[in-house]
Amino acid sequence: MGKEISIVVWAKVGCHYCSEVKQYLTEKGYKYETIDVTHYDERRDILEVKYGVRHVPVVEIGQGELYEGVTKVGIDHLEKVLEKFNNKISS
């Protein structure tokens, strides 16, 4: 179980791209946690400090002490980072 990937989706209500990311993860069988930033500017402040962005979706993917934030919109960016972590698990 220690090799499982942790995924956190920073999202807001009504965000089409956020819904697309969550649907993709669900279809691929990934478990994820959602942090809703809809009415929480302080959560957007966290994103700005960590990644230099205030927009969503931001997807954090990690394993153990290593993690990476996907801040670019588009499933292809998400897939590249997921593949990187999946390759670490299988090696």
KOLMI-287314 format. One record per residue: residue in one letter; residue number from 1; x, y, z of N, C-alpha, C in turn. Coordinates in nm, 4 decimals. Each point is the difference from the previous one (the first is absolute). Layout:
N
+--------+------+----------+----------+----------+----------+----------+----------+----------+----------+----------+
: padren : balo :   n_east :  n_north :     n_up :  ca_east : ca_north :    ca_up :   c_east :  c_north :     c_up :
+--------+------+----------+----------+----------+----------+----------+----------+----------+----------+----------+
:      a :  NUM :        X :        Y :        Z :        X :        Y :        Z :        X :        Y :        Z :
...
+--------+------+----------+----------+----------+----------+----------+----------+----------+----------+----------+
***
This chain:
91
+--------+------+----------+----------+----------+----------+----------+----------+----------+----------+----------+
: padren : balo :   n_east :  n_north :     n_up :  ca_east : ca_north :    ca_up :   c_east :  c_north :     c_up :
+--------+------+----------+----------+----------+----------+----------+----------+----------+----------+----------+
:      m :    1 :   0.0808 :  -0.1205 :   0.0000 :  -0.0808 :   0.1205 :   0.0000 :   0.0848 :   0.1265 :   0.0000 :
:      g :    2 :   0.1254 :  -0.0069 :   0.0439 :   0.0838 :   0.1172 :   0.0070 :   0.0320 :   0.0601 :  -0.1350 :
:      k :    3 :  -0.0237 :  -0.0748 :  -0.1063 :   0.0316 :   0.0490 :  -0.1337 :  -0.1197 :   0.0641 :  -0.0691 :
:      e :    4 :  -0.1096 :   0.0156 :   0.0695 :  -0.1190 :   0.0585 :  -0.0604 :   0.0196 :   0.1491 :  -0.0262 :
:      i :    5 :  -0.0551 :   0.0455 :  -0.1104 :   0.0091 :   0.1408 :  -0.0373 :  -0.1088 :   0.0783 :   0.0739 :
:      s :    6 :   0.0374 :   0.1148 :   0.0530 :  -0.0944 :   0.0912 :   0.0641 :  -0.0344 :   0.1104 :  -0.0997 :
:      i :    7 :  -0.1294 :   0.0286 :  -0.0161 :  -0.0435 :   0.1025 :  -0.0949 :  -0.0966 :   0.0953 :   0.0703 :
:      v :    8 :   0.0279 :   0.1300 :  -0.0142 :  -0.0873 :   0.1038 :   0.0539 :  -0.0361 :   0.0940 :  -0.1147 :
:      v :    9 :  -0.1303 :   0.0212 :  -0.0190 :  -0.0481 :   0.0909 :  -0.1040 :  -0.0533 :   0.1261 :   0.0669 :
:      w :   10 :   0.0650 :   0.1130 :  -0.0288 :  -0.0484 :   0.1305 :   0.0453 :  -0.0986 :   0.0455 :  -0.1055 :
:      a :   11 :  -0.1241 :   0.0279 :   0.0394 :  -0.1063 :   0.0275 :  -0.0969 :  -0.0983 :   0.1020 :   0.0560 :
:      k :   12 :  -0.0918 :   0.0435 :  -0.0874 :  -0.1092 :   0.0862 :   0.0452 :  -0.1292 :  -0.0445 :  -0.0677 :
:      v :   13 :  -0.1105 :   0.0329 :   0.0611 :  -0.1315 :  -0.0334 :  -0.0526 :  -0.0194 :   0.0707 :  -0.1340 :
:      g :   14 :  -0.0517 :  -0.0720 :  -0.0981 :  -0.0291 :   0.0576 :  -0.1305 :   0.1174 :   0.0049 :  -0.0954 :
:      c :   15 :   0.1141 :  -0.0519 :   0.0396 :   0.1199 :   0.0007 :  -0.0844 :  -0.0031 :  -0.1209 :  -0.0933 :
:      h :   16 :  -0.0166 :   0.0257 :  -0.1285 :  -0.0069 :  -0.1068 :  -0.1000 :   0.1284 :  -0.0825 :  -0.0014 :
:      y :   17 :   0.1147 :   0.0666 :   0.0039 :   0.1280 :  -0.0712 :  -0.0036 :   0.0198 :  -0.0855 :   0.1242 :
:      c :   18 :  -0.0472 :   0.0492 :   0.1144 :   0.0098 :  -0.0773 :   0.1246 :  -0.0815 :  -0.1287 :  -0.0116 :
:      s :   19 :  -0.1204 :   0.0115 :  -0.0528 :  -0.0860 :  -0.1169 :  -0.0190 :   0.0631 :  -0.0995 :  -0.0962 :
:      e :   20 :   0.0629 :   0.0520 :  -0.1047 :   0.0659 :  -0.0857 :  -0.0986 :   0.1136 :  -0.0797 :   0.0646 :
:      v :   21 :   0.0791 :   0.0654 :   0.0835 :   0.1108 :  -0.0666 :   0.0690 :  -0.0535 :  -0.1086 :   0.0927 :
:      k :   22 :  -0.1020 :   0.0315 :   0.0782 :  -0.0546 :  -0.0983 :   0.0944 :  -0.0633 :  -0.1175 :  -0.0732 :
:      q :   23 :  -0.0667 :   0.0269 :  -0.1110 :  -0.0594 :  -0.1076 :  -0.0795 :   0.1092 :  -0.0911 :  -0.0559 :
:      y :   24 :   0.1060 :   0.0591 :  -0.0510 :   0.1117 :  -0.0777 :  -0.0539 :   0.0592 :  -0.0915 :   0.1081 :
:      l :   25 :   0.0277 :   0.0573 :   0.1175 :   0.0584 :  -0.0792 :   0.1090 :  -0.0915 :  -0.1141 :   0.0410 :
:      t :   26 :  -0.1291 :   0.0277 :   0.0087 :  -0.0971 :  -0.1026 :   0.0364 :  -0.0026 :  -0.1116 :  -0.1048 :
:      e :   27 :  -0.0046 :   0.0378 :  -0.1278 :  -0.0030 :  -0.0995 :  -0.1082 :   0.1246 :  -0.0874 :  -0.0012 :
:      k :   28 :   0.1141 :   0.0567 :   0.0391 :   0.1265 :  -0.0748 :   0.0015 :   0.0192 :  -0.0769 :   0.1309 :
:      g :   29 :  -0.0931 :   0.0147 :   0.0934 :   0.0062 :  -0.0762 :   0.1248 :   0.0874 :   0.0607 :   0.1081 :
:      y :   30 :   0.0338 :   0.1265 :  -0.0109 :   0.0799 :   0.0659 :   0.1025 :  -0.0896 :   0.0547 :   0.1103 :
:      k :   31 :   0.0435 :  -0.0181 :   0.1233 :  -0.0674 :   0.0624 :   0.1138 :   0.0620 :   0.1372 :   0.0190 :
:      y :   32 :  -0.0813 :   0.0979 :   0.0349 :   0.0520 :   0.1343 :   0.0205 :  -0.0824 :   0.0726 :   0.1047 :
:      e :   33 :   0.0619 :   0.1011 :   0.0562 :  -0.0660 :   0.0888 :   0.0955 :  -0.0212 :   0.1337 :  -0.0708 :
:      t :   34 :  -0.1092 :   0.0685 :   0.0311 :  -0.0270 :   0.1310 :  -0.0596 :   0.0091 :   0.1078 :   0.1074 :
:      i :   35 :   0.0698 :   0.1086 :  -0.0335 :   0.0002 :   0.1189 :   0.0847 :  -0.0754 :   0.1074 :  -0.0768 :
:      d :   36 :  -0.1133 :   0.0413 :   0.0549 :  -0.0864 :   0.0986 :  -0.0649 :   0.0473 :   0.1408 :   0.0354 :
:      v :   37 :   0.0288 :   0.0813 :  -0.1018 :   0.0455 :   0.1372 :   0.0228 :  -0.1101 :   0.1025 :  -0.0294 :
:      t :   38 :  -0.1226 :  -0.0472 :  -0.0268 :  -0.1073 :   0.0871 :  -0.0468 :  -0.0161 :   0.1269 :   0.0830 :
:      h :   39 :  -0.0124 :  -0.0121 :   0.1288 :  -0.0223 :   0.1163 :   0.0867 :   0.1148 :   0.0196 :   0.0985 :
:      y :   40 :   0.1178 :  -0.0461 :  -0.0377 :   0.1142 :   0.0015 :   0.0916 :   0.1223 :   0.0611 :  -0.0673 :
:      d :   41 :   0.0097 :   0.1316 :   0.0031 :   0.1157 :   0.0673 :  -0.0593 :   0.1303 :  -0.0419 :   0.0671 :
:      e :   42 :  -0.0055 :  -0.0345 :   0.1286 :   0.1215 :  -0.0424 :   0.0689 :   0.0557 :  -0.1293 :  -0.0609 :
:      r :   43 :  -0.0869 :  -0.0836 :  -0.0559 :   0.0478 :  -0.1218 :  -0.0676 :   0.0677 :   0.0359 :  -0.1326 :
:      r :   44 :  -0.0520 :   0.1000 :  -0.0684 :   0.0665 :   0.0483 :  -0.1219 :   0.1348 :   0.0627 :   0.0360 :
:      d :   45 :   0.0078 :   0.0633 :   0.1172 :   0.1273 :   0.0548 :   0.0468 :   0.1038 :  -0.1113 :   0.0142 :
:      i :   46 :  -0.0423 :  -0.1141 :   0.0488 :   0.0898 :  -0.1153 :   0.0142 :   0.0528 :  -0.0414 :  -0.1374 :
:      l :   47 :  -0.0886 :  -0.0073 :  -0.0991 :   0.0422 :  -0.0359 :  -0.1355 :   0.1004 :   0.1018 :  -0.0545 :
:      e :   48 :  -0.0240 :   0.1263 :   0.0301 :   0.0900 :   0.1039 :  -0.0493 :   0.1394 :  -0.0146 :   0.0621 :
:      v :   49 :   0.0057 :  -0.0304 :   0.1277 :   0.1286 :  -0.0186 :   0.0675 :   0.0703 :  -0.1253 :  -0.0533 :
:      k :   50 :  -0.0734 :  -0.1087 :  -0.0137 :   0.0603 :  -0.1270 :  -0.0414 :   0.0389 :  -0.0032 :  -0.1474 :
:      y :   51 :  -0.0876 :   0.0550 :  -0.0862 :   0.0177 :  -0.0188 :  -0.1446 :  -0.0007 :   0.1284 :  -0.0821 :
:      g :   52 :  -0.0273 :   0.1128 :   0.0642 :  -0.0029 :   0.1257 :  -0.0727 :  -0.1247 :   0.0203 :  -0.0846 :
:      v :   53 :  -0.1061 :  -0.0734 :   0.0306 :  -0.1266 :   0.0132 :  -0.0728 :  -0.1151 :   0.0114 :   0.0995 :
:      r :   54 :  -0.1096 :   0.0601 :  -0.0458 :  -0.1216 :   0.0071 :   0.0813 :  -0.1158 :  -0.0719 :  -0.0689 :
:      h :   55 :   0.0252 :  -0.0539 :  -0.1176 :  -0.1067 :  -0.0656 :  -0.0756 :  -0.0103 :  -0.1480 :   0.0372 :
:      v :   56 :  -0.1110 :  -0.0572 :  -0.0333 :  -0.0216 :  -0.1436 :   0.0154 :  -0.0457 :  -0.0538 :  -0.1349 :
:      p :   57 :   0.0158 :  -0.1271 :  -0.0257 :   0.0476 :  -0.1022 :   0.0916 :   0.1519 :   0.0005 :   0.0149 :
:      v :   58 :   0.0424 :  -0.0364 :   0.1189 :   0.1391 :  -0.0367 :   0.0271 :  -0.0075 :  -0.1405 :   0.0561 :
:      v :   59 :   0.0817 :  -0.0885 :  -0.0540 :  -0.0009 :  -0.1389 :   0.0455 :   0.1357 :  -0.0300 :   0.0613 :
:      e :   60 :  -0.0008 :  -0.0397 :   0.1263 :   0.1231 :  -0.0406 :   0.0680 :   0.0066 :  -0.1515 :   0.0000 :
:      i :   61 :   0.1114 :  -0.0503 :  -0.0498 :   0.0207 :  -0.1440 :  -0.0078 :   0.1263 :  -0.0312 :   0.0781 :
:      g :   62 :  -0.0086 :  -0.0966 :   0.0891 :   0.1167 :  -0.0300 :   0.0808 :   0.0082 :  -0.1440 :   0.0431 :
:      q :   63 :   0.1192 :  -0.0287 :   0.0506 :   0.0263 :  -0.1324 :   0.0551 :   0.1095 :   0.0176 :   0.1043 :
:      g :   64 :  -0.0310 :  -0.0352 :   0.1224 :   0.0971 :   0.0202 :   0.1062 :   0.0267 :   0.1490 :   0.0174 :
:      e :   65 :   0.1273 :   0.0371 :  -0.0057 :   0.0367 :   0.1408 :   0.0184 :   0.0120 :   0.0751 :  -0.1319 :
:      l :   66 :  -0.0163 :  -0.0678 :  -0.1104 :   0.0090 :   0.0630 :  -0.1317 :  -0.1392 :   0.0335 :  -0.0514 :
:      y :   67 :  -0.0152 :   0.1221 :  -0.0506 :  -0.1274 :   0.0344 :  -0.0629 :   0.0239 :   0.1043 :  -0.1074 :
:      e :   68 :  -0.0960 :   0.0100 :  -0.0888 :   0.0070 :   0.0972 :  -0.1078 :  -0.1381 :   0.0591 :  -0.0216 :
:      g :   69 :  -0.0039 :   0.1285 :  -0.0274 :  -0.1258 :   0.0684 :  -0.0264 :  -0.0185 :   0.0217 :  -0.1485 :
:      v :   70 :  -0.1152 :  -0.0394 :  -0.0502 :  -0.0347 :   0.0229 :  -0.1405 :  -0.0855 :   0.1256 :  -0.0035 :
:      t :   71 :   0.0568 :   0.1080 :  -0.0536 :  -0.0709 :   0.1281 :  -0.0027 :  -0.0490 :   0.0363 :  -0.1393 :
:      k :   72 :   0.0481 :  -0.0699 :  -0.1013 :  -0.0435 :   0.0279 :  -0.1369 :  -0.1310 :  -0.0716 :  -0.0277 :
:      v :   73 :  -0.0888 :   0.0682 :  -0.0706 :  -0.1305 :  -0.0571 :  -0.0328 :   0.0160 :  -0.0941 :  -0.1185 :
:      g :   74 :  -0.0622 :  -0.1159 :   0.0105 :   0.0030 :  -0.0990 :  -0.1070 :   0.0356 :  -0.1366 :   0.0550 :
:      i :   75 :  -0.0761 :  -0.0983 :  -0.0407 :   0.0201 :  -0.1369 :   0.0474 :   0.1388 :  -0.0516 :  -0.0367 :
:      d :   76 :   0.0547 :   0.0432 :  -0.1140 :   0.1315 :  -0.0490 :  -0.0416 :   0.1084 :   0.0344 :   0.1026 :
:      h :   77 :  -0.0080 :   0.1157 :   0.0638 :   0.0975 :   0.0369 :   0.1039 :  -0.0147 :  -0.0911 :   0.1219 :
:      l :   78 :  -0.1231 :  -0.0295 :   0.0360 :  -0.0290 :  -0.0897 :   0.1117 :   0.0521 :  -0.1401 :  -0.0293 :
:      e :   79 :  -0.0243 :  -0.0486 :  -0.1198 :   0.0437 :  -0.1348 :  -0.0386 :   0.1518 :  -0.0156 :   0.0097 :
:      k :   80 :   0.0745 :   0.1018 :  -0.0409 :   0.1468 :  -0.0074 :   0.0047 :   0.0502 :  -0.0183 :   0.1426 :
:      v :   81 :  -0.0577 :   0.0730 :   0.0940 :   0.0448 :  -0.0099 :   0.1383 :  -0.0455 :  -0.1327 :   0.0612 :
:      l :   82 :  -0.1214 :  -0.0422 :  -0.0296 :  -0.0466 :  -0.1305 :   0.0491 :   0.0890 :  -0.1114 :  -0.0514 :
:      e :   83 :   0.0375 :   0.0075 :  -0.1260 :   0.0868 :  -0.1022 :  -0.0596 :   0.1349 :  -0.0039 :   0.0716 :
:      k :   84 :   0.0532 :   0.1172 :   0.0307 :   0.1277 :   0.0075 :   0.0698 :  -0.0072 :  -0.0721 :   0.1358 :
:      f :   85 :  -0.1074 :   0.0255 :   0.0746 :  -0.0150 :  -0.0644 :   0.1305 :  -0.0298 :  -0.1483 :  -0.0125 :
:      n :   86 :  -0.0785 :  -0.0384 :  -0.0987 :  -0.0279 :  -0.1421 :  -0.0216 :   0.1263 :  -0.0748 :  -0.0373 :
:      n :   87 :   0.0883 :   0.0627 :  -0.0771 :   0.1267 :  -0.0633 :  -0.0360 :   0.0893 :  -0.0182 :   0.1224 :
:      k :   88 :  -0.0040 :   0.0938 :   0.0936 :   0.0782 :  -0.0124 :   0.1243 :  -0.0498 :  -0.1172 :   0.0829 :
:      i :   89 :  -0.1314 :  -0.0200 :  -0.0006 :  -0.0592 :  -0.1098 :   0.0779 :   0.0424 :  -0.1345 :  -0.0575 :
:      s :   90 :  -0.0012 :  -0.0108 :  -0.1328 :   0.0270 :  -0.1295 :  -0.0619 :   0.1490 :  -0.0309 :  -0.0077 :
:      s :   91 :   0.0867 :   0.0975 :   0.0296 :   0.1440 :  -0.0293 :  -0.0050 :   0.0564 :  -0.0337 :   0.1356 :
+--------+------+----------+----------+----------+----------+----------+----------+----------+----------+----------+
***
